[in-house]
Each structure stands twice: as structure tokens, then as C-alpha cells.
Amino acid sequence: MGILYEKPIVLFRPLTLCCWFIVVMRRMNKLNWGGGEVSIAWHRPVLQSSQRQADPERHRSVEVSDGASDIGLVLGHGAGYGMNARLLVGVAEALASRGITVVRFNFPYTEAGRKSPDPRHRLEECYRAVAAEASRQIPRLFLGGKSLGGRIASHIVADGFPAAGLVFLGYPLHPPGQPERLRDGHLALISVPMLFLQGTRDAYATPHLLHRTIESLPRAELYEVEGGDHSFRTPGRSPSDVLDDLADRILRFLLKHMGDSGG
């Protein structure tokens, strides 16, 4: 199995006499999950020390909380894009720079170059295999993803896969223009904390229906991006600003619930 190492991303945080810095190592390889082979990428934060003083004009300071190194998040991609979608990569890098290990992967149909998603049971089998692999290396594992990827994560957790919590980047509550076709029935079976990050212009989640769903779930939290669409494109805000906002909200959620017992 070949392993490719891409150029590390280095970020510095000054200390009194010297500084330590985070090197985000991105490792890409293949996972054979029994139903085929899919690409998988690991974003690992590595703390190192240095005697060089950080240059605040060139390197952004980051805060890394105690215990963050024990936390990991698996992110599945949305239906129309693969694991290298800009939003998914951006969130993974931003969280890794804050001390969180993040895993991205392709679903089988994307790996094969097809546009139509696999049947749900096959998507779930693939996600379950990736999560099981990640859980061997990450003590406190959260699951989630963008749209379809987050929904599939919720199904395997509802079916009993152990996770510390769920993170939804644009949960597809219903198909666009079809609010009567809600995809929320299984969410009531989930006992772990859930974070819904949703744009207020998201065509896949009519606000009043989303609010009603959140209110019915005792352990669900909602963070709304005002003016954001399903991909969090937000008029008047730069993509990097929105991305940092999402990463900070996710980090806060992960740290808040890292001590909870998995479902």
C-alpha cells in the first residue's frame, strides 16, 4: 500500500522564551474495506518545539486546548463532490491546525468516477469501515460530514456504531423544494451529541423545519450561518472567514463533549 506525504503546513504560536509549532501532516493512502478500495486522507497535528521566534505577519497563531490530541473527526463528502471538495479540505486543515486529527475519504461511487451515489447500505458499509479504522488510532472519535456524508454518519450511529458525537456540515433535512420528504426519523434514535451547522438559505433545510427537528432532539445543537447556502457561500463574507468560523464552532463542540460516553 503506497503512502503519499504532501508538503506539511506549519503554523506557529509564540511562547515566552521560544515557541512551539504545529505541523499538519497530510497522509493519503488507500483503504481496502471489503467492498473495494477507497482513498483516505489523514490530517494529523504534530506539536514540535523551536527556538525561532514566530513571525506574526507570516504565521497565524492558533489555540490548542488540552486533550485536543485525543480527539478525531471523520468527514464524509457530499453527493456532488468527492473528498477533495474545497470546503471539506478547508475544514480538515483548519481543525488540524487547532490540534484535531481529521480523516477524509471517498465513497465507492466517487472513487470509481461515477456521479450517482451508491445505495445507502453500501455507503454505510464504507463509512463504517473507515470509522472503524480511524477508531483504532483515535481515542475520542466523532463522525460527520458534508450533506450526504453527515447523513450516512448519522445512520450508522443510529444503528449502534460507537461515536462521541456527530457533526453535520449542511444536514440534508429534505430534498430542495420537497419539505414533505423529511430525513429525520432516525435522528431520534441517536443518544450522542449532535452539532448542526447550517446556512439560513440552505435549500435542503427549510429553517422552521430544521428548528422543529432540533427542538425535538435533546442533545442537538444548531449553529446557523446567516445568509449561507448549502455550501456556506455567504454574501458579504469571504470563504476563509466562514471557514474559520465553522472550524471554531466545531472545535468548541468537540472539546465540550470529548468526555461524554459514546453512544
N, C-alpha and C positions, 0 to 999 in steps of 0.2 A: 504494500500500500504506500503510494507516494505521498509525502507531506511537503507542502509548499509554504515557505515563510516569506511574507511580504515585509516591506520596509517598516520598522517599528515607528510608532508615533510617540514622541517624547513630550511630556508636559512637566513643568517644574512648579514646586511650591516652596517658597523661601522659608528657612528656619533662622534662628538667631546667629549661629556661627557658620553654618553651612546650609545645605539643602538636600532634601531627598526628592526624588522624582519618580513619576510613574512611566514605565514603558508599556505601551499597549501592544502586546504581541498578537498578531492575527495569523492563526494557523488554519489552513484549508486542507481537507482531505476527503476521502470517500467513506461512507458507512454502508456496509452490506447488512441489511436489516431482515433478510429472509424473503422479502418480496422484490428484491432487486438492489440496486446500488444508487445512493443519492449523495450529493455534495453536502458537506457540513463545514461550517466555519466557526472557529473559537476565537473570541476576543478576550484575552487574558491580561489583567493588570499585574504588573510586576514592580514592586517597590524596590528602588535602589537608592544608594546614598551617593552624594557627590560633593566635592569641595568647591565646585564652581558656584558662584552666586547667580541666581536666576535673573534673566533679563525680562522685566515685566512688559517690555514693548514687543517681545517676540514670543513669549510663552505665557499662556493663560494660567493663573493659579487655580487650583481645584481643591475642594474639601473632600477628604476621605474619612468616613466615620469608622470608629472601632467596630469590628465584626463584619465589615463590608466584604472582606476577603472570603468569608464563608458563604456568601450569597451568590446565586447564579440565576439567570433568566434565559429560558429557551423561547425563541421568537419564530413562529411560523409566518410565512408570507401570505399576501393577499391573492385572490383568484387571478387577477390580471397581470401580476408581476412575480418574478422569482425572488430568491433570497438576496439578490444584489440590488433590489429596489433601493433608491436613494434614501427614503425615509427609514427603512429597516437598518441599513448600514449606518446611517447617521445616529440613530438611537443606540445601536450597539456600541459604536465608538464613544459616544458621549457617556454612556453608563460605565464602560470600561475605564474611561479616564477618571471616573469617580470611584473606582475600586471594585466594580461589579463585573463578574465573569458573564459574558453573554454568548449564546450559541444560536447561530442562524443555520437554516438548512433548506433544501429544496424538497418539495413534494414530488412523487414519482412522475406525474404528468409534465411538470416543468423540467425535470431532469431529462426527460425524453424529447423535449422540444414541442410538446403539444400545448394547445391553448385551453382545451376544455378540462376542467378538474376531474380527477378520478372519483369513483363512487365514494361516499362518505366512509364506509368501512375500511377502504384501502388507505384513505387519508389518515384515519385514526390509527391504523396499524403502523403506518410510517411514523407518525408523531410519537406514538407510544414507544417505539424502538429508539428514536432519537432521545427522548426524555429519559429512558432507562439507561442509555449510555451516559448521558450527562449526570445522572444521579449517582453514578459510581465515583464521580470526581468532585461533586459539589454537595456539601452537607445540607444547605438550605436552598432547595430548588423551587423556583417559581416558573410557571408556564404562561404562555400567552402568544400574542402575535397581532398582525395587521389583518383586520376584517376576517376573511375565511380562516386564516391561521389561528386567530384567537378563538373563533367559534369551535374549531376542531379541538383545541386545547380544552375548552370547557366541556365538551362531550366526553373526553377520556377521563377528566377529573370527576364528572358526574357519574361515570361508570366505575369509579373507585381507584383510579391511578393516584398515588400519593403526591401531593404538592403543597408547598407552603402558602400558595396563593395564586391568583390569576391576574394578568394584566392585558387589557383589551385596548388596542390602538384602532379605534373606529369599529365598534362591535356592529355587525350587520343585523340589526334587530328585525328588519324586514326588507324585501326587495324594493328598489326605488319605485314609488308610485303604487305600491301594494301593501299598505299598512295593515291590512287584514291578515296578512300571512306572517304572523309573528313567530320568531325563533327564540322563544324564551321559556318554553315549558320545562326544559331540563335544568334550567338555572336554579330552580327551587330545590333541586337535589344536591346542590353544592354547599358544603359547610365551611369551606375555607374563604378567606377574604378575597374580594374581587375589586379591581380598580378599572373603571370605565373612563377612558379618555376619548372625548367625542367633540367634534366640531358642531356648532349650533346650526350650521347649514348642511349637515350631513343628510343626504337623500336616503340613506339606509337606516336612519333612526330619527323618526319624527319626534321632536323634543318632548311633547306631552306624553307620548307613549313610552319613551325612554325613561322619563321621570317616574311614571307609574310603575315601570318594571323595577327601577332602582329602589323605590319605596317599599316594594314587596319583598326585597331581599335583605335580611337583617345584617349581612356582612358586606354589603356592596357600597362602594364609594364612587362618586362621579366628579370628574373634573372636566369642565366644558371650556373649549377654546372658542371664544366669542368670534363669530364670523367665519370660522373654519369649515371647510367642506370635508368630504370623506377622506381626503388625503392631507387634511390640515393646511391646505392652502388658504391663507388668511389675508384679505386685502388690508394694506397699510402696515403689514408686518413682514419682516424678512424671514425666509425659511430657517436661517440659522437661529434667529431669536425664538421662533416657535419650537424648534428642535431642542434648544436649551431648556425651555420651559417644560416641555414634555419629559425630558430626562430628569430634571429636578423633581417633578411631581412623582415620577416612577421611583426614584431613589428614596424619597420620603416614605412612600408606601412600603417599599421593600424593607427598609430599616425599622419601620413601625411594627411590621408583622414578622420579622425574622425569628422571633422567639415563640411564635404560635405553633401549636401542634398541627402537623399536616393532616389533610383530610383523608 
